[in-house]
Structures are given as C-alpha cells and as structure tokens.
Amino acid sequence: MTRSGLLALMVLLAGCGTSGDPHRPASAQAFPKADRPVAPIVSTRWSTEEARDRLNEADDIMNLAGIRRGMTVADIGAGEGYYTVRLAKRVGPRGRVLAEDVLPEVIDALGQRVTREDWKNVSVKLGTADDPKLPADSFDRVLMVHMYHEITEPYAFLWNLHPALKKDGEVIVVDANRPTQQHGTPPRLLACEFAAVGYRLEQVIARPDAGGYLARFRKAVARPKPESIVACALRG
C-alpha cells in the first residue's frame, strides 16, 4: 500500500465510531432527539401508597383504562410497585403483569417484593432508555404513570413499544400538565410525540387526584421509518 493510501485508510478508521451524539445510545441514533427538556429521575416514589389509596387512585385509573380480569398489562416505570401489585390483583390469576424499570436496583427491590408477597402472575424486567424490550403483540394495556417526562429517548422508546400492543391494545399515560423540566408533560406535546411514531390519541381525562391527567392512545398507522420521524417542537 502506498503512503497516500495508508494515510487515507488511517483517516477513515479514525472517523469510525465518532459519528452521532456520544451521549445517546447507539440504538437511538437513527431517531430524532427530543426537542424539549427531559426531567431527571429523582425518586421512584410519587407519594406514599397509603395516601394514594385514600384517594382511590389506582382503582380509578384502572377503571378508566378498562383493565379487566385476564388481561396482560405492562407497568412501565414501575418503581416500588404501587401499580404493579394492584394491577396483579385486578387482572387475576389468568392475567399477567410485566413490571419494568430502567434502574437495576429498583428492579431488584421490586423483584424481592413480588417474591415476598407471592404475586405469581407478575414478572419483572429491566428496560433501557430507548427500548422497553417487550414481546410483540402481547399487551392489552401499557401503563406509564408519572414517568413519561423522564424518558430520554421518547421517539425510539415509543417506536420500539409499538409492536408490543395487541390489535386493540392501548397505552395509558398519567402525568401532570406542566413543563417536562418540572416533571410533567403538556397534553399537546404528549399527543404530538405519540402521533409522530404512529399512535392516535383517543381521550384525555383530567385526574387531579392522580396528579394531573390520563391520556389513552392506540396504534393508528404502521410505524414510520426512524429517519422520517420529525421531532415535536412544542414546549411549555
């Protein structure tokens, strides 16, 4: 190889692996970056379970989400398992609940709770910032309660979530109507980000006792190609 050819090869090799944003997962690089702040994970507990039960929070949300016996439900951002165990009771022994979080120590603690309380219809799983890693065509409902604003790669995450829903499955988001940096998601922004990945907003219901609102989404169209997704510019 000539000297000039060797230099050209060295330049080419030097450029390998340096493209894209090094702070983003390689698996998310094809998707647009969220054009709004992402709230940091500051706690796995939004409020005490006793306080939430006094407001009948879980039962009200599960009723609005249409969760019934025999369903298969994913609890994304499960934290300490407030919804996980109540979902398990609601769907019964013929139903299934998959509880997921992105923090290994949280999943370990939740797994211990599931074992200790003997929830045989619950399994736990570690997800990632851009992929919930759920099996395809498996879920009647996917719940994301007070955690959507913490998803650092919303377009990749929602795109990877899309195949996991059954034909009539729904994604249920509970969040506060305030800016994402203040640990909430404005409903218009939420609807825009879901629509960009192929979902349709079915309903938004004000739920001040649950900390904000409930939004229901269904798959509307096939997933777009990652490179064709346009980030939503809505802020606030």
N, C-alpha and C positions, 0 to 999 in steps of 0.2 A: 504494500500500500504506500502511495506517495505521501510526502509530508503534508501536502494540502488536503489530501483525502483523510489523513489521520486527524487533522485539526477539525475538519468538518464533522467527523464522527464524534469527537470529543464534545463539540458544541451541542450536537443532537442529544447525546447522552446526558449532558448537564441539564438540559431542559426537561428531561423525563421526570415526572412526578412533582413538578413545581407549578403546574397549571392549576387554576381554580383557587378557591379560598381555603387555605390550610386549616382554618378554624372550623370548617364544616366537614361532616362525614363524607368520605369519597362516594358513598352510595346516594348522597343527596345532591351532588354537584350538578346533575342534569336538570334539577328543578330550580325555580326562582327562589331567591332568598326572601323571607318575609319582609315586607316594606313597612314595618312598624316595630315598636319595641317588643321584646319578649320578657315577661316577668320571671325573675329568678325563683327557684323552688326554695321557699323559706321555712315551710313546715308541712308535714304530712297530715296535720290536723286542722280543719277549718273551724271546728267548735267541738265541745265535748259531746259524746254520744248521748248522754242523758239530756243535755239541753236541746239537741236536735230532735230527740224522741218526744220531748214535751211539746214541740211544735208539730209533731206528726210528719216530719219532713220526708223520711224515706217512703212511708206508705203513700203520701200524696204524690210524690214524684213517680213512684212505681205505678200508681193508678193512672196518672196522666200519660205515662209511657206505654200503657197497655200491657204490662208484664203479667203473665199468667202462668199457671202450673204447666210444667212440661216444656217450657221454653229453654233455649240456650242463650245465655247472656254473657257479654264481656263487660267487666268493670275496669275501665282504663284509668290509670292513676289511682289505684285502689287504696294506697296509703295504708292506714292501720286496719282497714277492712270494714268500716261502718256500713257501706252499702253492700259489700260482699256477702256478709252473713245474713243480711236482711233479704237480699236477692235470693240467696240459697234457700231460705225458709219459704219465700214466695213461690219459687219455681218447683219446689218439692223434689222428692227422690228421683222422679223421672226426668227432671230438668237438669241443666248443667250451668255452672258459673265458672268463668275463667277470670281470675283476678290478675291484673298486670300492673307493674310499675317499672320505672327505669332505674331505680336505685336498688342495688343488690341487697343492702342491709334492710331496706323496707320489705323486700320480697322475702327475705329470710325470716323476719319477725312475723310477717303475715302468714307464712307457711307454718310457723310454730303455733299461731293462733288457730288456724284451720285444723291442725292436728289435735291441739289441746281441746277444742270444742267439738271435735269429731264431725266436721262437715264433710261427709263422704261425697257430696255432689259438687265440690269445689276443687279446682286446681289452680296453681299459681304459676306465673310465667314472667320472666324478665324481658322487657321490650327495649327498644332503642329510641333515640330522639327522632328518627325518621321512619321507623317501621315497627308497628305493633306485633308483627310476626304471627298473625292469626291465620288459622287454616281457612281455605277458600270455602265459600258457600256454607257457612256453619252457624251464623248467628242471627237470631230473631231481633235482638236488640244489642246495641253497643252504647254503654253509658260513659260519659265523660263529665264528671261533676267537679266544678271549681278547679279545673286543671288545664283547660284549653289554652289559656293565655300563657302557660308555661311550656307549650310545645315549640321548640326552637326551629323545627322544620315542618311547618304546617302543610305545605303542598305535597312534599314527599310522604308525610305521615298519612294524610287523607287519601292520597293515591294508592298507597300500599294497603290501606284499610278497606278500600272499595270492594275488592273481590270477596272479602270475608262475610259480607252481608248476604243473607238469603234473598230470594226474589222480592219478598215483601218485608225485608228487614229494615230497621230504622236505626239511625244514630241519634242519641238523645244527649244534648249538651245543656248543662246547667251552669250558668255563670252570672257575674254581676255586670250591669250596664254601666261600665266606666272604662277609661282607657286601659290598654293592656299593661302599661307600666304600673298601673295601680291595681293589678290583679283582678282584671275584668276583661270583657270583650264586648264592644258595642255591637248590638244585633246586626246592624247593616254590614259591618266588617266581617262578622262571622258568616253571614249569608253569602257574601262576595267570595270569601276564601273557599267555602264549600262548593259554590257554583263553578268556580274555576277548575275544579277537579271532577265535575260530573254529578254533583248532588243537587237535589231540589229541596228548598225549604218548604215544609208542609205547614208549620204552625209555630208561632211564638206566643208563649203564655207567661204573663207576669207572675212571679212567685217570690214576693218579698220575704216570706217566711223561710224560704230556702236560700236566701241571699241574692236574689236577682230575678232571673227569668229562666224558662225552659224552652228550648228550641228543638224541633223534630225535623230530621232530614231523611230522605230516601234517595236511592240511586235514580238518576233521571236519564242519563246517557252513558255510553261507554266511556271509559277513561280516556282523556286526551293523551297525546304523546307528551312526555315531560317537557320537552323543549318548546312545545306550543303553549304551555300554561303562562298566563300573564299575571304577575303579582298585583294584588289589590292595593290601591294607593290610599284607601280610606284611612283616616286617622281619627284620634279622639278618644 
